[in-house]
Amino acid sequence: MKRCLMILPRPIFPLVSGYSNKNYHLVQILANRYRLQVVVLTESRLTREELQFYAAQQVACTVWKRTRRRSVFGALCSLLRGHSLQTGYYFDRRLEKRVRELAEQSEVCIASLIRTWNYLEALPPDPDKTLVFDMVDSIALNYEGSRRRAASVLWRWIYTVESKRLMREEQHAIEHSSVTYLFNEAEYRYWLLRGNVRLLPHGVPEQLFSYTKRDRRFQASVAFIGKMDYQPNVDAILWYLREIHTKIGGMLPLLIVGAGPTREVKALAGKLGNVTVTGFVEDPYLYLNSALAVIAPMQTGGGIQNKVLEGMALGKVNVVTSLAAKPIVGAADRQHLLIADSPEAFIHILSDIRDHPNRYHAIGLHARELIRKRYTWEHYGRLYIEGIEESQ
């Protein structure tokens, strides 16, 4: 078996985000094909659960611990040098040396996100080594769009500064990698001519297609799922609370499901009432499957929203903004999901779903079939390995 090195910018456990779920499945895919070595950057110890996961997959794991202070210092130095905060925060000269040692023994080297590309960039040229830029989505393009819509002044400044710098860095990484993977079709088309770029949508767990658990307490609610300290999720739910829940929250309770809810989200939810903020839960799909509808009112960010794919796989009616719907290739408005970009549109659609739920049953069924055909981890893994081997 060929040897493969994968660099992760943070741990993948607990499985509470799109990043975590994607890399949880990718590690298993790679371990079935290669002798896999994973390097994980972290500011704390890896959980026993994550270490046991790597051991079960027979994956060698190098844990590289950094303090938050050192990471922030690296980001500030990067800012002064004209580089992105993203890459500076995750770069460590000592780890660069260790990565070089591990890469010498590996035929395939994978950088997860732009945050870890610098470690592969520093490797000596080797025509026999396959360098994979697992870009996922273009943070530069996302930041460019988000800077005009972000509610936070701080985040508007970060988006403005970072977008230009990341544009240069992402282009350089694409041009120098053997293969680059993106999961957003619009971003794929933007970067297509810069290098060997491949469109690779993420998947959903197979068990969602047959998931049946429900809780009657939540059957009249609408549900939002996501990591709740991730800024685009914060922007989305604050917008929904202020613009929509204030008007229809008395008739349609809201479930906010996901780890790390910010103080601002909890405070506004508590003030308005009729909102359940769960924090981390072992089974978030119970809430989604029980709800009347699933929402993704995204105002910032980009790429495919795993929350939408999962809601569709469950056969739920998903009400989303154009920003959340556009990356899902094959999904059509009023056939697989419902698009609403204004508060008035959200209110009208959600009220109609509440009053006439049977009208929307077919949309959920069509959504599930679309995900079953195009967005499974089996399909994702086959294309991922194919891209590597065709680049060798």
Helices and strands as residue ranges (DSSP letters): E 3-8, H 18-31, E 35-42, H 48-56, E 60-65, H 68-80, H 85-90, H 93-104, E 108-112, G 114-116, H 117-121, E 130-136, H 139-146, H 153-176, E 179-182, H 185-191, G 192-194, E 197-199, G 206-210, G 216-218, E 222-225, H 231-240, I 241-245, H 246-248, E 254-257, H 263-272, E 275-279, H 284-290, E 293-296, H 306-313, E 318-320, H 322-325, E 338-339, H 343-355, G 357-360, H 361-374, H 377-390
